[in-house]
Amino acid sequence: MAEKPRVRFAPSPTGYLHIGSLRTALYNFLYAKKTGGDYFLRVEDTDQKRLVADAVEKLVESLEWAGVENGEGIVLDEKGSIRQKGEFGPYMQSERLELYQKYAHELVKKGKAYYCFCTPERLDSLRAVQEKAKLAPAYDKLCLKTYSREEAEQKIKAGEKYVIRFDVPETGEISFEDAVRGKIFFSNKNLDDFVLLKSDGFPTYHLAHVVDDHFMETTLVFRGEEWLPSTPKHILLFEAFGWKPPQYAHLCVILNKNTRKKLSKRDGDVSVEDFKKKGYLPEAVVNFIALLGWNPKTEQEIFSLDEMSAAFDLEKLNKAGAIFDQEKLDWMNGYYIRQKDDGELAKLCRPYLKKYNNSLSDEHLKKIIQVEKERMKKLSDIAEGTQFYFDTPKPDADLLKWKSMGSEDLEKSLNKSREILDAISEENWELEDIKNKLMASADPKDRGALLWPLRVALTGEKKSPSPWEVAWVVGKNESMERIEQAIASLKN
Ligand code: GLU
């Protein structure tokens, strides 16, 4: 029977979820969905120096927000507390320390690893000598050559501090088939005798994830290209244990569009949280990042999660770096914003309008959204240049004038608008009606003569939606007041 596909997302809890890590999680999710396999979340928290409070909760929240949810591993309960789900747990590496210790010692017994007692000072001076001789830094196997296993065990009994190092063969080569990059070869002589177990009893990433991927029955590993140089170490470890390694798919880097360097925190917003805060919708973020490194080879650009998983294919993952194109993300987000109904959008936009929240009715907000939706790229745009929906403007006298219009004509124009609008009853204050009445009265050869002063009277802005849209949103009373006020301002 073929083995069940099992994939994992295995982040270190550093406090936020990088957009590139969301892509890794997403590909795991899509692959599991497509193949009917399992996708689990494991937290790699063995680097005690880098632990950040609440990091795991935040990470899972970001994944949930994106809809990239795992059925197994670390999850959050309704109260937002961490829970573990599934039969391969614990899924938190810090709860598996004994297992790693057991297997590190087992490799020593098998003669594949050894105890090392070198002090940090000795390692520093070794590195300095190697650097001077222009050699790559590497441990020189001193402890392996100096002590027999019995001697080493005596030292440990006597309380000496030690680490366990893997004994990398000095010759030979290692190869593996990467799902994205094809066959890859590495020479053993370029690999260092890396540490498996540190002196505080914690495993290194190399040991911990190999042990876990074996016992959690991982069949395929999606991870960033930065892990590629470490993969031969992992293959050596699998071989030393006599375990079958998973398949690997090393995903391309995501590049800053201008610098063509790896997108990093220095470039500004790179965490899923940042995008969420700015008003990007999860559908857009997920659709956008899915296509950074995966080319479904169709004209289609808009994909739901279901469509993505149906089209997902390891063969279509790209090696070359993918450029993060902010304009494309904005375009996609605008598309998804327009797919939402006004009521839902109103709810999503409200947090961006905090300063008006007390007075802003749902009805008023829905109207604003109906008008603004077309131009919105982010939810936060609802608060950009939209002041006039909430506060009465004070239009500039010159701005009120259309082209070379004189003061008299301006007054006439505003009076005419007042008449037209006043004739519409409050019950009939409907967008189409207001528009039709104004358009019917405007001179077809020079519509601006009527519409420009009215629009400026209503908004105070050089650019804004049409006067009928603004009039409709702010209502009849407020519109009439704004026009009166503009007329009155001419007399001062
Ligand atoms: N903990 C590693 C990271 O945060 C995981 C690498 C892997 O998937 O093997 O990148």
Boltz pocket constraint, residues with backbone or C-beta under 6 A from the ligand:
constraints:
  - pocket:
      binder: B
      contacts: [[A, 8], [A, 10], [A, 11], [A, 12], [A, 44], [A, 209], [A, 221], [A, 222], [A, 223], [A, 227]]
      max_distance: 6.0
